[in-house]
Amino acid sequence: MREKTVEQKLVQAVRAKGGVCWKFVSPSTVGVPDRVVILPGGHIGFVEVKAPGEKPRPVQTVRIEQLRGLGAVCLVLDDISEVEAVCDAIQGA
């Protein structure tokens, strides 16, 4: 399974919950998470999507920890079976 497949499942799940799952690109900052998830009720989180078994690159890990240090929900998703858990974690934030 490819990263794109995992990412598509995340987008579908977020839309089904009435949210948006925008591609996150920051031209001046490397390593930002792939997606910004915004769910009803103002619940916002960042998701780094990986192919199954893949891990974030060191610069991505730095960005993930930076966002978490600022109090943001920032998760890594590499398995479609975890899509609902990721959405639930963001919804609970």
mmCIF file as gemmi writes it, N, C-alpha and C atoms, coordinates in Angstrom:
data_model
loop_
_atom_site.group_PDB
_atom_site.id
_atom_site.type_symbol
_atom_site.label_atom_id
_atom_site.label_alt_id
_atom_site.label_comp_id
_atom_site.label_asym_id
_atom_site.label_entity_id
_atom_site.label_seq_id
_atom_site.pdbx_PDB_ins_code
_atom_site.Cartn_x
_atom_site.Cartn_y
_atom_site.Cartn_z
_atom_site.occupancy
_atom_site.B_iso_or_equiv
_atom_site.pdbx_formal_charge
_atom_site.auth_seq_id
_atom_site.auth_asym_id
_atom_site.pdbx_PDB_model_num
ATOM 1 N N . MET Axp A 1 ? 0.843 -1.178 0 1 0 ? 1 A 1
ATOM 2 C CA . MET Axp A 1 ? 0 0 0 1 0 ? 1 A 1
ATOM 3 C C . MET Axp A 1 ? 0.89 1.242 0 1 0 ? 1 A 1
ATOM 4 N N . ARG Axp A 2 ? 0.425 2.249 -0.691 1 0 ? 2 A 1
ATOM 5 C CA . ARG Axp A 2 ? 1.209 3.474 -0.82 1 0 ? 2 A 1
ATOM 6 C C . ARG Axp A 2 ? 0.698 4.555 0.119 1 0 ? 2 A 1
ATOM 7 N N . GLU Axp A 3 ? 1.541 5.556 0.332 1 0 ? 3 A 1
ATOM 8 C CA . GLU Axp A 3 ? 1.175 6.699 1.174 1 0 ? 3 A 1
ATOM 9 C C . GLU Axp A 3 ? -0.09 7.375 0.652 1 0 ? 3 A 1
ATOM 10 N N . LYS Axp A 4 ? -0.189 7.465 -0.657 1 0 ? 4 A 1
ATOM 11 C CA . LYS Axp A 4 ? -1.342 8.125 -1.269 1 0 ? 4 A 1
ATOM 12 C C . LYS Axp A 4 ? -2.654 7.453 -0.859 1 0 ? 4 A 1
ATOM 13 N N . THR Axp A 5 ? -2.653 6.139 -0.755 1 0 ? 5 A 1
ATOM 14 C CA . THR Axp A 5 ? -3.848 5.402 -0.362 1 0 ? 5 A 1
ATOM 15 C C . THR Axp A 5 ? -4.244 5.734 1.076 1 0 ? 5 A 1
ATOM 16 N N . VAL Axp A 6 ? -3.274 5.773 1.96 1 0 ? 6 A 1
ATOM 17 C CA . VAL Axp A 6 ? -3.532 6.125 3.36 1 0 ? 6 A 1
ATOM 18 C C . VAL Axp A 6 ? -4.083 7.548 3.433 1 0 ? 6 A 1
ATOM 19 N N . GLU Axp A 7 ? -3.475 8.453 2.678 1 0 ? 7 A 1
ATOM 20 C CA . GLU Axp A 7 ? -3.909 9.844 2.672 1 0 ? 7 A 1
ATOM 21 C C . GLU Axp A 7 ? -5.342 9.971 2.149 1 0 ? 7 A 1
ATOM 22 N N . GLN Axp A 8 ? -5.689 9.241 1.105 1 0 ? 8 A 1
ATOM 23 C CA . GLN Axp A 8 ? -7.05 9.283 0.558 1 0 ? 8 A 1
ATOM 24 C C . GLN Axp A 8 ? -8.074 8.796 1.575 1 0 ? 8 A 1
ATOM 25 N N . LYS Axp A 9 ? -7.743 7.759 2.323 1 0 ? 9 A 1
ATOM 26 C CA . LYS Axp A 9 ? -8.655 7.242 3.356 1 0 ? 9 A 1
ATOM 27 C C . LYS Axp A 9 ? -8.862 8.285 4.456 1 0 ? 9 A 1
ATOM 28 N N . LEU Axp A 10 ? -7.809 9.001 4.814 1 0 ? 10 A 1
ATOM 29 C CA . LEU Axp A 10 ? -7.934 10.064 5.813 1 0 ? 10 A 1
ATOM 30 C C . LEU Axp A 10 ? -8.864 11.158 5.305 1 0 ? 10 A 1
ATOM 31 N N . VAL Axp A 11 ? -8.668 11.602 4.09 1 0 ? 11 A 1
ATOM 32 C CA . VAL Axp A 11 ? -9.498 12.656 3.507 1 0 ? 11 A 1
ATOM 33 C C . VAL Axp A 11 ? -10.961 12.218 3.484 1 0 ? 11 A 1
ATOM 34 N N . GLN Axp A 12 ? -11.22 10.993 3.075 1 0 ? 12 A 1
ATOM 35 C CA . GLN Axp A 12 ? -12.593 10.479 3.022 1 0 ? 12 A 1
ATOM 36 C C . GLN Axp A 12 ? -13.236 10.451 4.406 1 0 ? 12 A 1
ATOM 37 N N . ALA Axp A 13 ? -12.49 9.998 5.393 1 0 ? 13 A 1
ATOM 38 C CA . ALA Axp A 13 ? -13.03 9.896 6.747 1 0 ? 13 A 1
ATOM 39 C C . ALA Axp A 13 ? -13.338 11.273 7.324 1 0 ? 13 A 1
ATOM 40 N N . VAL Axp A 14 ? -12.454 12.221 7.095 1 0 ? 14 A 1
ATOM 41 C CA . VAL Axp A 14 ? -12.667 13.576 7.606 1 0 ? 14 A 1
ATOM 42 C C . VAL Axp A 14 ? -13.884 14.204 6.935 1 0 ? 14 A 1
ATOM 43 N N . ARG Axp A 15 ? -14.005 14.05 5.639 1 0 ? 15 A 1
ATOM 44 C CA . ARG Axp A 15 ? -15.175 14.585 4.922 1 0 ? 15 A 1
ATOM 45 C C . ARG Axp A 15 ? -16.467 13.948 5.431 1 0 ? 15 A 1
ATOM 46 N N . ALA Axp A 16 ? -16.436 12.646 5.706 1 0 ? 16 A 1
ATOM 47 C CA . ALA Axp A 16 ? -17.623 11.948 6.217 1 0 ? 16 A 1
ATOM 48 C C . ALA Axp A 16 ? -18.059 12.493 7.568 1 0 ? 16 A 1
ATOM 49 N N . LYS Axp A 17 ? -17.123 13.053 8.317 1 0 ? 17 A 1
ATOM 50 C CA . LYS Axp A 17 ? -17.421 13.647 9.617 1 0 ? 17 A 1
ATOM 51 C C . LYS Axp A 17 ? -17.797 15.124 9.502 1 0 ? 17 A 1
ATOM 52 N N . GLY Axp A 18 ? -17.859 15.631 8.267 1 0 ? 18 A 1
ATOM 53 C CA . GLY Axp A 18 ? -18.238 17.025 8.057 1 0 ? 18 A 1
ATOM 54 C C . GLY Axp A 18 ? -17.091 17.999 8.149 1 0 ? 18 A 1
ATOM 55 N N . GLY Axp A 19 ? -15.86 17.491 8.101 1 0 ? 19 A 1
ATOM 56 C CA . GLY Axp A 19 ? -14.683 18.343 8.214 1 0 ? 19 A 1
ATOM 57 C C . GLY Axp A 19 ? -13.969 18.545 6.894 1 0 ? 19 A 1
ATOM 58 N N . VAL Axp A 20 ? -12.847 19.226 6.981 1 0 ? 20 A 1
ATOM 59 C CA . VAL Axp A 20 ? -11.982 19.413 5.821 1 0 ? 20 A 1
ATOM 60 C C . VAL Axp A 20 ? -10.594 18.881 6.165 1 0 ? 20 A 1
ATOM 61 N N . CYS Axp A 21 ? -9.904 18.431 5.128 1 0 ? 21 A 1
ATOM 62 C CA . CYS Axp A 21 ? -8.58 17.844 5.294 1 0 ? 21 A 1
ATOM 63 C C . CYS Axp A 21 ? -7.684 18.442 4.216 1 0 ? 21 A 1
ATOM 64 N N . TRP Axp A 22 ? -7.154 19.601 4.517 1 0 ? 22 A 1
ATOM 65 C CA . TRP Axp A 22 ? -6.385 20.349 3.526 1 0 ? 22 A 1
ATOM 66 C C . TRP Axp A 22 ? -4.935 19.906 3.477 1 0 ? 22 A 1
ATOM 67 N N . LYS Axp A 23 ? -4.402 19.876 2.261 1 0 ? 23 A 1
ATOM 68 C CA . LYS Axp A 23 ? -2.973 19.643 2.063 1 0 ? 23 A 1
ATOM 69 C C . LYS Axp A 23 ? -2.238 20.835 2.65 1 0 ? 23 A 1
ATOM 70 N N . PHE Axp A 24 ? -1.239 20.587 3.462 1 0 ? 24 A 1
ATOM 71 C CA . PHE Axp A 24 ? -0.498 21.649 4.132 1 0 ? 24 A 1
ATOM 72 C C . PHE Axp A 24 ? 0.861 21.794 3.468 1 0 ? 24 A 1
ATOM 73 N N . VAL Axp A 25 ? 1.097 22.967 2.895 1 0 ? 25 A 1
ATOM 74 C CA . VAL Axp A 25 ? 2.367 23.259 2.242 1 0 ? 25 A 1
ATOM 75 C C . VAL Axp A 25 ? 2.877 24.585 2.791 1 0 ? 25 A 1
ATOM 76 N N . SER Axp A 26 ? 4.114 24.605 3.202 1 0 ? 26 A 1
ATOM 77 C CA . SER Axp A 26 ? 4.727 25.826 3.7 1 0 ? 26 A 1
ATOM 78 C C . SER Axp A 26 ? 6.048 26.02 2.949 1 0 ? 26 A 1
ATOM 79 N N . PRO Axp A 27 ? 6.018 26.824 1.898 1 0 ? 27 A 1
ATOM 80 C CA . PRO Axp A 27 ? 7.195 26.954 1.039 1 0 ? 27 A 1
ATOM 81 C C . PRO Axp A 27 ? 8.489 27.341 1.767 1 0 ? 27 A 1
ATOM 82 N N . SER Axp A 28 ? 8.376 28.051 2.857 1 0 ? 28 A 1
ATOM 83 C CA . SER Axp A 28 ? 9.595 28.512 3.528 1 0 ? 28 A 1
ATOM 84 C C . SER Axp A 28 ? 10.009 27.624 4.7 1 0 ? 28 A 1
ATOM 85 N N . THR Axp A 29 ? 9.227 26.556 4.974 1 0 ? 29 A 1
ATOM 86 C CA . THR Axp A 29 ? 9.534 25.689 6.109 1 0 ? 29 A 1
ATOM 87 C C . THR Axp A 29 ? 9.462 24.234 5.678 1 0 ? 29 A 1
ATOM 88 N N . VAL Axp A 30 ? 10.577 23.535 5.779 1 0 ? 30 A 1
ATOM 89 C CA . VAL Axp A 30 ? 10.593 22.119 5.398 1 0 ? 30 A 1
ATOM 90 C C . VAL Axp A 30 ? 10.091 21.253 6.549 1 0 ? 30 A 1
ATOM 91 N N . GLY Axp A 31 ? 9.532 20.104 6.194 1 0 ? 31 A 1
ATOM 92 C CA . GLY Axp A 31 ? 9.171 19.105 7.194 1 0 ? 31 A 1
ATOM 93 C C . GLY Axp A 31 ? 7.812 19.275 7.839 1 0 ? 31 A 1
ATOM 94 N N . VAL Axp A 32 ? 6.987 20.196 7.331 1 0 ? 32 A 1
ATOM 95 C CA . VAL Axp A 32 ? 5.662 20.369 7.946 1 0 ? 32 A 1
ATOM 96 C C . VAL Axp A 32 ? 4.797 19.146 7.642 1 0 ? 32 A 1
ATOM 97 N N . PRO Axp A 33 ? 3.824 18.843 8.501 1 0 ? 33 A 1
ATOM 98 C CA . PRO Axp A 33 ? 2.946 17.695 8.261 1 0 ? 33 A 1
ATOM 99 C C . PRO Axp A 33 ? 2.187 17.824 6.935 1 0 ? 33 A 1
ATOM 100 N N . ASP Axp A 34 ? 1.746 16.691 6.407 1 0 ? 34 A 1
ATOM 101 C CA . ASP Axp A 34 ? 1.078 16.653 5.107 1 0 ? 34 A 1
ATOM 102 C C . ASP Axp A 34 ? -0.301 17.293 5.111 1 0 ? 34 A 1
ATOM 103 N N . ARG Axp A 35 ? -1.049 17.128 6.191 1 0 ? 35 A 1
ATOM 104 C CA . ARG Axp A 35 ? -2.452 17.534 6.205 1 0 ? 35 A 1
ATOM 105 C C . ARG Axp A 35 ? -2.814 18.326 7.453 1 0 ? 35 A 1
ATOM 106 N N . VAL Axp A 36 ? -3.715 19.294 7.256 1 0 ? 36 A 1
ATOM 107 C CA . VAL Axp A 36 ? -4.363 19.999 8.355 1 0 ? 36 A 1
ATOM 108 C C . VAL Axp A 36 ? -5.796 19.494 8.371 1 0 ? 36 A 1
ATOM 109 N N . VAL Axp A 37 ? -6.216 18.95 9.491 1 0 ? 37 A 1
ATOM 110 C CA . VAL Axp A 37 ? -7.563 18.418 9.642 1 0 ? 37 A 1
ATOM 111 C C . VAL Axp A 37 ? -8.359 19.366 10.516 1 0 ? 37 A 1
ATOM 112 N N . ILE Axp A 38 ? -9.505 19.804 10.001 1 0 ? 38 A 1
ATOM 113 C CA . ILE Axp A 38 ? -10.395 20.674 10.763 1 0 ? 38 A 1
ATOM 114 C C . ILE Axp A 38 ? -11.748 19.989 10.821 1 0 ? 38 A 1
ATOM 115 N N . LEU Axp A 39 ? -12.167 19.653 12.048 1 0 ? 39 A 1
ATOM 116 C CA . LEU Axp A 39 ? -13.428 18.963 12.265 1 0 ? 39 A 1
ATOM 117 C C . LEU Axp A 39 ? -14.434 19.905 12.916 1 0 ? 39 A 1
ATOM 118 N N . PRO Axp A 40 ? -15.729 19.601 12.769 1 0 ? 40 A 1
ATOM 119 C CA . PRO Axp A 40 ? -16.752 20.451 13.382 1 0 ? 40 A 1
ATOM 120 C C . PRO Axp A 40 ? -16.466 20.699 14.869 1 0 ? 40 A 1
ATOM 121 N N . GLY Axp A 41 ? -16.808 21.885 15.297 1 0 ? 41 A 1
ATOM 122 C CA . GLY Axp A 41 ? -16.575 22.261 16.691 1 0 ? 41 A 1
ATOM 123 C C . GLY Axp A 41 ? -15.232 22.929 16.909 1 0 ? 41 A 1
ATOM 124 N N . GLY Axp A 42 ? -14.516 23.191 15.812 1 0 ? 42 A 1
ATOM 125 C CA . GLY Axp A 42 ? -13.236 23.873 15.918 1 0 ? 42 A 1
ATOM 126 C C . GLY Axp A 42 ? -12.081 22.99 16.333 1 0 ? 42 A 1
ATOM 127 N N . HIS Axp A 43 ? -12.187 21.71 16.106 1 0 ? 43 A 1
ATOM 128 C CA . HIS Axp A 43 ? -11.121 20.768 16.451 1 0 ? 43 A 1
ATOM 129 C C . HIS Axp A 43 ? -10.138 20.697 15.286 1 0 ? 43 A 1
ATOM 130 N N . ILE Axp A 44 ? -8.884 21.02 15.573 1 0 ? 44 A 1
ATOM 131 C CA . ILE Axp A 44 ? -7.858 21.118 14.533 1 0 ? 44 A 1
ATOM 132 C C . ILE Axp A 44 ? -6.662 20.251 14.903 1 0 ? 44 A 1
ATOM 133 N N . GLY Axp A 45 ? -6.137 19.554 13.911 1 0 ? 45 A 1
ATOM 134 C CA . GLY Axp A 45 ? -4.94 18.756 14.123 1 0 ? 45 A 1
ATOM 135 C C . GLY Axp A 45 ? -4.131 18.657 12.843 1 0 ? 45 A 1
ATOM 136 N N . PHE Axp A 46 ? -2.889 18.278 12.991 1 0 ? 46 A 1
ATOM 137 C CA . PHE Axp A 46 ? -1.976 18.096 11.871 1 0 ? 46 A 1
ATOM 138 C C . PHE Axp A 46 ? -1.657 16.616 11.757 1 0 ? 46 A 1
ATOM 139 N N . VAL Axp A 47 ? -1.554 16.127 10.524 1 0 ? 47 A 1
ATOM 140 C CA . VAL Axp A 47 ? -1.275 14.705 10.314 1 0 ? 47 A 1
ATOM 141 C C . VAL Axp A 47 ? -0.155 14.542 9.295 1 0 ? 47 A 1
ATOM 142 N N . GLU Axp A 48 ? 0.882 13.837 9.705 1 0 ? 48 A 1
ATOM 143 C CA . GLU Axp A 48 ? 1.948 13.416 8.795 1 0 ? 48 A 1
ATOM 144 C C . GLU Axp A 48 ? 1.574 12.023 8.316 1 0 ? 48 A 1
ATOM 145 N N . VAL Axp A 49 ? 1.378 11.871 7.012 1 0 ? 49 A 1
ATOM 146 C CA . VAL Axp A 49 ? 0.956 10.594 6.437 1 0 ? 49 A 1
ATOM 147 C C . VAL Axp A 49 ? 2.175 9.878 5.86 1 0 ? 49 A 1
ATOM 148 N N . LYS Axp A 50 ? 2.257 8.6 6.164 1 0 ? 50 A 1
ATOM 149 C CA . LYS Axp A 50 ? 3.359 7.766 5.687 1 0 ? 50 A 1
ATOM 150 C C . LYS Axp A 50 ? 2.818 6.472 5.095 1 0 ? 50 A 1
ATOM 151 N N . ALA Axp A 51 ? 3.582 5.85 4.241 1 0 ? 51 A 1
ATOM 152 C CA . ALA Axp A 51 ? 3.26 4.507 3.767 1 0 ? 51 A 1
ATOM 153 C C . ALA Axp A 51 ? 3.391 3.558 4.957 1 0 ? 51 A 1
ATOM 154 N N . PRO Axp A 52 ? 2.667 2.447 4.938 1 0 ? 52 A 1
ATOM 155 C CA . PRO Axp A 52 ? 2.748 1.51 6.06 1 0 ? 52 A 1
ATOM 156 C C . PRO Axp A 52 ? 4.186 1.146 6.43 1 0 ? 52 A 1
ATOM 157 N N . GLY Axp A 53 ? 4.48 1.274 7.721 1 0 ? 53 A 1
ATOM 158 C CA . GLY Axp A 53 ? 5.803 0.935 8.237 1 0 ? 53 A 1
ATOM 159 C C . GLY Axp A 53 ? 6.855 2.016 8.101 1 0 ? 53 A 1
ATOM 160 N N . GLU Axp A 54 ? 6.554 3.071 7.362 1 0 ? 54 A 1
ATOM 161 C CA . GLU Axp A 54 ? 7.524 4.153 7.187 1 0 ? 54 A 1
ATOM 162 C C . GLU Axp A 54 ? 7.495 5.082 8.411 1 0 ? 54 A 1
ATOM 163 N N . LYS Axp A 55 ? 8.609 5.725 8.681 1 0 ? 55 A 1
ATOM 164 C CA . LYS Axp A 55 ? 8.744 6.653 9.804 1 0 ? 55 A 1
ATOM 165 C C . LYS Axp A 55 ? 9.035 8.051 9.276 1 0 ? 55 A 1
ATOM 166 N N . PRO Axp A 56 ? 8.685 9.076 10.046 1 0 ? 56 A 1
ATOM 167 C CA . PRO Axp A 56 ? 9.004 10.445 9.625 1 0 ? 56 A 1
ATOM 168 C C . PRO Axp A 56 ? 10.518 10.654 9.515 1 0 ? 56 A 1
ATOM 169 N N . ARG Axp A 57 ? 10.898 11.51 8.573 1 0 ? 57 A 1
ATOM 170 C CA . ARG Axp A 57 ? 12.304 11.905 8.456 1 0 ? 57 A 1
ATOM 171 C C . ARG Axp A 57 ? 12.674 12.769 9.667 1 0 ? 57 A 1
ATOM 172 N N . PRO Axp A 58 ? 13.949 12.887 9.977 1 0 ? 58 A 1
ATOM 173 C CA . PRO Axp A 58 ? 14.346 13.684 11.142 1 0 ? 58 A 1
ATOM 174 C C . PRO Axp A 58 ? 13.779 15.106 11.147 1 0 ? 58 A 1
ATOM 175 N N . VAL Axp A 59 ? 13.776 15.784 10.015 1 0 ? 59 A 1
ATOM 176 C CA . VAL Axp A 59 ? 13.246 17.143 9.979 1 0 ? 59 A 1
ATOM 177 C C . VAL Axp A 59 ? 11.735 17.141 10.242 1 0 ? 59 A 1
ATOM 178 N N . GLN Axp A 60 ? 11.045 16.095 9.797 1 0 ? 60 A 1
ATOM 179 C CA . GLN Axp A 60 ? 9.613 15.988 10.078 1 0 ? 60 A 1
ATOM 180 C C . GLN Axp A 60 ? 9.37 15.757 11.566 1 0 ? 60 A 1
ATOM 181 N N . THR Axp A 61 ? 10.206 14.951 12.179 1 0 ? 61 A 1
ATOM 182 C CA . THR Axp A 61 ? 10.095 14.711 13.622 1 0 ? 61 A 1
ATOM 183 C C . THR Axp A 61 ? 10.282 16.01 14.396 1 0 ? 61 A 1
ATOM 184 N N . VAL Axp A 62 ? 11.213 16.835 13.962 1 0 ? 62 A 1
ATOM 185 C CA . VAL Axp A 62 ? 11.42 18.141 14.598 1 0 ? 62 A 1
ATOM 186 C C . VAL Axp A 62 ? 10.154 18.984 14.507 1 0 ? 62 A 1
ATOM 187 N N . ARG Axp A 63 ? 9.529 19.034 13.337 1 0 ? 63 A 1
ATOM 188 C CA . ARG Axp A 63 ? 8.302 19.827 13.15 1 0 ? 63 A 1
ATOM 189 C C . ARG Axp A 63 ? 7.148 19.272 13.973 1 0 ? 63 A 1
ATOM 190 N N . ILE Axp A 64 ? 7.028 17.948 14.015 1 0 ? 64 A 1
ATOM 191 C CA . ILE Axp A 64 ? 5.973 17.322 14.816 1 0 ? 64 A 1
ATOM 192 C C . ILE Axp A 64 ? 6.135 17.71 16.278 1 0 ? 64 A 1
ATOM 193 N N . GLU Axp A 65 ? 7.345 17.598 16.791 1 0 ? 65 A 1
ATOM 194 C CA . GLU Axp A 65 ? 7.598 17.95 18.195 1 0 ? 65 A 1
ATOM 195 C C . GLU Axp A 65 ? 7.405 19.446 18.431 1 0 ? 65 A 1
ATOM 196 N N . GLN Axp A 66 ? 7.759 20.263 17.461 1 0 ? 66 A 1
ATOM 197 C CA . GLN Axp A 66 ? 7.561 21.712 17.569 1 0 ? 66 A 1
ATOM 198 C C . GLN Axp A 66 ? 6.065 22.022 17.715 1 0 ? 66 A 1
ATOM 199 N N . LEU Axp A 67 ? 5.245 21.418 16.863 1 0 ? 67 A 1
ATOM 200 C CA . LEU Axp A 67 ? 3.803 21.649 16.934 1 0 ? 67 A 1
ATOM 201 C C . LEU Axp A 67 ? 3.22 21.129 18.241 1 0 ? 67 A 1
ATOM 202 N N . ARG Axp A 68 ? 3.641 19.961 18.661 1 0 ? 68 A 1
ATOM 203 C CA . ARG Axp A 68 ? 3.163 19.406 19.936 1 0 ? 68 A 1
ATOM 204 C C . ARG Axp A 68 ? 3.573 20.296 21.102 1 0 ? 68 A 1
ATOM 205 N N . GLY Axp A 69 ? 4.777 20.842 21.032 1 0 ? 69 A 1
ATOM 206 C CA . GLY Axp A 69 ? 5.254 21.742 22.08 1 0 ? 69 A 1
ATOM 207 C C . GLY Axp A 69 ? 4.445 23.018 22.18 1 0 ? 69 A 1
ATOM 208 N N . LEU Axp A 70 ? 3.812 23.381 21.081 1 0 ? 70 A 1
ATOM 209 C CA . LEU Axp A 70 ? 2.945 24.555 21.063 1 0 ? 70 A 1
ATOM 210 C C . LEU Axp A 70 ? 1.509 24.209 21.462 1 0 ? 70 A 1
ATOM 211 N N . GLY Axp A 71 ? 1.286 22.935 21.786 1 0 ? 71 A 1
ATOM 212 C CA . GLY Axp A 71 ? -0.033 22.514 22.229 1 0 ? 71 A 1
ATOM 213 C C . GLY Axp A 71 ? -0.939 21.999 21.128 1 0 ? 71 A 1
ATOM 214 N N . ALA Axp A 72 ? -0.419 21.841 19.925 1 0 ? 72 A 1
ATOM 215 C CA . ALA Axp A 72 ? -1.227 21.354 18.808 1 0 ? 72 A 1
ATOM 216 C C . ALA Axp A 72 ? -1.258 19.83 18.791 1 0 ? 72 A 1
ATOM 217 N N . VAL Axp A 73 ? -2.356 19.295 18.292 1 0 ? 73 A 1
ATOM 218 C CA . VAL Axp A 73 ? -2.449 17.858 18.047 1 0 ? 73 A 1
ATOM 219 C C . VAL Axp A 73 ? -1.715 17.591 16.744 1 0 ? 73 A 1
ATOM 220 N N . CYS Axp A 74 ? -0.725 16.723 16.794 1 0 ? 74 A 1
ATOM 221 C CA . CYS Axp A 74 ? 0.054 16.395 15.596 1 0 ? 74 A 1
ATOM 222 C C . CYS Axp A 74 ? 0.346 14.898 15.641 1 0 ? 74 A 1
ATOM 223 N N . LEU Axp A 75 ? -0.172 14.188 14.646 1 0 ? 75 A 1
ATOM 224 C CA . LEU Axp A 75 ? -0.111 12.735 14.641 1 0 ? 75 A 1
ATOM 225 C C . LEU Axp A 75 ? 0.557 12.206 13.379 1 0 ? 75 A 1
ATOM 226 N N . VAL Axp A 76 ? 1.06 10.992 13.475 1 0 ? 76 A 1
ATOM 227 C CA . VAL Axp A 76 ? 1.628 10.294 12.322 1 0 ? 76 A 1
ATOM 228 C C . VAL Axp A 76 ? 0.681 9.147 11.993 1 0 ? 76 A 1
ATOM 229 N N . LEU Axp A 77 ? 0.309 9.033 10.726 1 0 ? 77 A 1
ATOM 230 C CA . LEU Axp A 77 ? -0.617 7.997 10.273 1 0 ? 77 A 1
ATOM 231 C C . LEU Axp A 77 ? 0.069 7.169 9.194 1 0 ? 77 A 1
ATOM 232 N N . ASP Axp A 78 ? 0.203 5.852 9.446 1 0 ? 78 A 1
ATOM 233 C CA . ASP Axp A 78 ? 0.82 4.977 8.442 1 0 ? 78 A 1
ATOM 234 C C . ASP Axp A 78 ? 0.024 3.698 8.213 1 0 ? 78 A 1
ATOM 235 N N . ASP Axp A 79 ? -1.228 3.692 8.686 1 0 ? 79 A 1
ATOM 236 C CA . ASP Axp A 79 ? -2.037 2.486 8.576 1 0 ? 79 A 1
ATOM 237 C C . ASP Axp A 79 ? -3.504 2.889 8.458 1 0 ? 79 A 1
ATOM 238 N N . ILE Axp A 80 ? -4.179 2.421 7.412 1 0 ? 80 A 1
ATOM 239 C CA . ILE Axp A 80 ? -5.572 2.846 7.224 1 0 ? 80 A 1
ATOM 240 C C . ILE Axp A 80 ? -6.47 2.385 8.369 1 0 ? 80 A 1
ATOM 241 N N . SER Axp A 81 ? -6.074 1.356 9.082 1 0 ? 81 A 1
ATOM 242 C CA . SER Axp A 81 ? -6.882 0.899 10.22 1 0 ? 81 A 1
ATOM 243 C C . SER Axp A 81 ? -6.849 1.909 11.369 1 0 ? 81 A 1
ATOM 244 N N . GLU Axp A 82 ? -5.945 2.883 11.313 1 0 ? 82 A 1
ATOM 245 C CA . GLU Axp A 82 ? -5.824 3.899 12.369 1 0 ? 82 A 1
ATOM 246 C C . GLU Axp A 82 ? -6.49 5.225 12.001 1 0 ? 82 A 1
ATOM 247 N N . VAL Axp A 83 ? -7.107 5.302 10.825 1 0 ? 83 A 1
ATOM 248 C CA . VAL Axp A 83 ? -7.713 6.559 10.373 1 0 ? 83 A 1
ATOM 249 C C . VAL Axp A 83 ? -8.763 7.052 11.364 1 0 ? 83 A 1
ATOM 250 N N . GLU Axp A 84 ? -9.655 6.175 11.794 1 0 ? 84 A 1
ATOM 251 C CA . GLU Axp A 84 ? -10.704 6.584 12.74 1 0 ? 84 A 1
ATOM 252 C C . GLU Axp A 84 ? -10.111 7.025 14.066 1 0 ? 84 A 1
ATOM 253 N N . ALA Axp A 85 ? -9.069 6.348 14.529 1 0 ? 85 A 1
ATOM 254 C CA . ALA Axp A 85 ? -8.42 6.73 15.787 1 0 ? 85 A 1
ATOM 255 C C . ALA Axp A 85 ? -7.792 8.112 15.683 1 0 ? 85 A 1
ATOM 256 N N . VAL Axp A 86 ? -7.218 8.423 14.531 1 0 ? 86 A 1
ATOM 257 C CA . VAL Axp A 86 ? -6.635 9.754 14.303 1 0 ? 86 A 1
ATOM 258 C C . VAL Axp A 86 ? -7.742 10.81 14.341 1 0 ? 86 A 1
ATOM 259 N N . CYS Axp A 87 ? -8.84 10.55 13.65 1 0 ? 87 A 1
ATOM 260 C CA . CYS Axp A 87 ? -9.958 11.49 13.679 1 0 ? 87 A 1
ATOM 261 C C . CYS Axp A 87 ? -10.5 11.668 15.09 1 0 ? 87 A 1
ATOM 262 N N . ASP Axp A 88 ? -10.628 10.575 15.826 1 0 ? 88 A 1
ATOM 263 C CA . ASP Axp A 88 ? -11.116 10.64 17.201 1 0 ? 88 A 1
ATOM 264 C C . ASP Axp A 88 ? -10.181 11.458 18.089 1 0 ? 88 A 1
ATOM 265 N N . ALA Axp A 89 ? -8.881 11.275 17.895 1 0 ? 89 A 1
ATOM 266 C CA . ALA Axp A 89 ? -7.903 12.034 18.69 1 0 ? 89 A 1
ATOM 267 C C . ALA Axp A 89 ? -8.011 13.532 18.419 1 0 ? 89 A 1
ATOM 268 N N . ILE Axp A 90 ? -8.23 13.882 17.174 1 0 ? 90 A 1
ATOM 269 C CA . ILE Axp A 90 ? -8.385 15.3 16.818 1 0 ? 90 A 1
ATOM 270 C C . ILE Axp A 90 ? -9.72 15.818 17.34 1 0 ? 90 A 1
ATOM 271 N N . GLN Axp A 91 ? -10.766 15.03 17.199 1 0 ? 91 A 1
ATOM 272 C CA . GLN Axp A 91 ? -12.091 15.425 17.668 1 0 ? 91 A 1
ATOM 273 C C . GLN Axp A 91 ? -12.1 15.635 19.183 1 0 ? 91 A 1
ATOM 274 N N . GLY Axp A 92 ? -11.303 14.853 19.888 1 0 ? 92 A 1
ATOM 275 C CA . GLY Axp A 92 ? -11.243 14.971 21.345 1 0 ? 92 A 1
ATOM 276 C C . GLY Axp A 92 ? -10.389 16.118 21.831 1 0 ? 92 A 1
ATOM 277 N N . ALA Axp A 93 ? -9.705 16.778 20.917 1 0 ? 93 A 1
ATOM 278 C CA . ALA Axp A 93 ? -8.796 17.864 21.322 1 0 ? 93 A 1
ATOM 279 C C . ALA Axp A 93 ? -9.559 19.136 21.644 1 0 ? 93 A 1
